[in-house]
Structure formats: structure tokens, C-alpha cells
Amino acid sequence: MRLAWLLLFLALAVAAVLYFNPETARQLLQQLPNHDLIRKTDHLYQWKNAQGEWQVTDTPPPDGIEYERQEYRSDLNVLPVPPGITPKP
């Protein structure tokens, strides 16, 4: 029974250290063999140029141009739904 309590205490201590030190946790996750499977959110910037054409880049537009910041996850499908198909909620 003492061994179970000791293991529980050690697990909680490790969890606390990783929670309060996110950089350490990130470094440990990168050591895992499948670290590329970690979900990552990226940003895109969308605005209209002087000709009224939509521009989408990974960097914000020059100062003075209104833009929208879009978030996407590279592990999700970003293609639009084809016409005639109703997506399920």
C-alpha cells in the first residue's frame, strides 16, 4: 500500500513540475518519437489589396490595411465542403 501512495505522489510531483514549467514540458514532448503529431495552430492574414483582390499570407499586411487574422490547424481538413453536401453539426 505504501508503494502505491509513493507512486501516486511521484506522479503528482512530476505533473506539477511539468505544469509550472511549460518550456520543460515542451522539450520533453519534442523528445518523443511522434512529436510531429502534436496539434499546432497556425495563423493566416486575409485582406483586400488596392485592386480589391483577396490576399492571404502568413504575415500581416503593411500598416494601415485592415485585415482578418484566421486560425487553422494543419492536422484538420481545410478544404471547403463540396456543393450539394450538407455538413453534419
C-alpha positions in Angstrom: 0.0 0.0 0.0 2.9 2.4 0.8 4.3 1.7 -2.7 1.0 2.8 -4.3 1.0 6.0 -2.3 4.6 6.7 -3.2 4.0 6.2 -6.9 0.9 8.4 -6.8 2.9 11.1 -5.0 5.7 10.9 -7.6 3.3 11.1 -10.5 1.6 14.2 -9.0 5.1 15.8 -8.4 6.1 15.2 -12.0 2.8 16.6 -13.2 3.2 19.7 -11.1 6.7 20.3 -12.3 5.6 20.0 -16.0 2.5 22.2 -15.4 4.5 25.0 -13.8 7.4 24.7 -16.3 5.7 24.5 -19.8 9.1 25.0 -21.6 10.4 21.9 -19.9 7.2 20.0 -20.9 7.6 21.2 -24.5 11.2 20.0 -24.6 10.1 16.6 -23.3 7.4 16.3 -25.8 9.8 17.0 -28.6 11.9 14.1 -27.4 9.0 11.7 -28.1 9.2 9.7 -31.4 5.9 11.1 -32.6 6.3 14.7 -31.6 5.1 15.8 -35.1 1.6 14.6 -34.2 1.2 17.3 -31.6 -1.6 19.6 -32.7 -0.4 23.1 -33.7 -2.5 26.1 -34.5 -1.1 28.5 -37.2 -2.3 31.9 -38.3 -3.1 33.4 -41.7 -3.8 37.0 -42.5 -6.5 37.9 -45.0 -7.1 41.3 -46.6 -8.0 43.0 -49.9 -5.4 44.7 -52.0 -5.8 48.0 -53.9 -7.4 46.2 -56.8 -10.0 44.6 -54.5 -8.4 41.1 -54.7 -8.2 38.9 -51.6 -4.7 38.3 -50.3 -3.9 35.5 -47.8 -0.4 35.3 -46.3 1.3 34.1 -43.2 2.5 37.6 -42.3 0.3 40.7 -41.6 -0.2 43.2 -44.3 1.5 46.6 -44.3 0.4 49.2 -41.8 -2.9 50.9 -42.5 -4.6 48.0 -44.2 -7.5 46.3 -42.4 -7.2 42.6 -42.2 -8.6 39.5 -40.6 -6.5 37.0 -38.7 -7.5 33.5 -39.3 -6.5 30.5 -37.3 -6.2 27.0 -38.7 -4.8 23.7 -37.6 -2.6 21.8 -40.0 -3.9 18.5 -38.8 -7.5 19.2 -39.9 -9.0 19.3 -43.4 -9.2 22.9 -44.6 -10.9 22.2 -48.0 -14.4 23.7 -48.5 -17.4 21.4 -48.4 -18.4 20.5 -52.0 -21.7 21.9 -53.2 -24.7 19.7 -52.6 -23.3 18.1 -49.4 -24.7 19.3 -46.1 -22.1 19.1 -43.3 -23.2 17.4 -40.1 -23.2 19.6 -37.0 
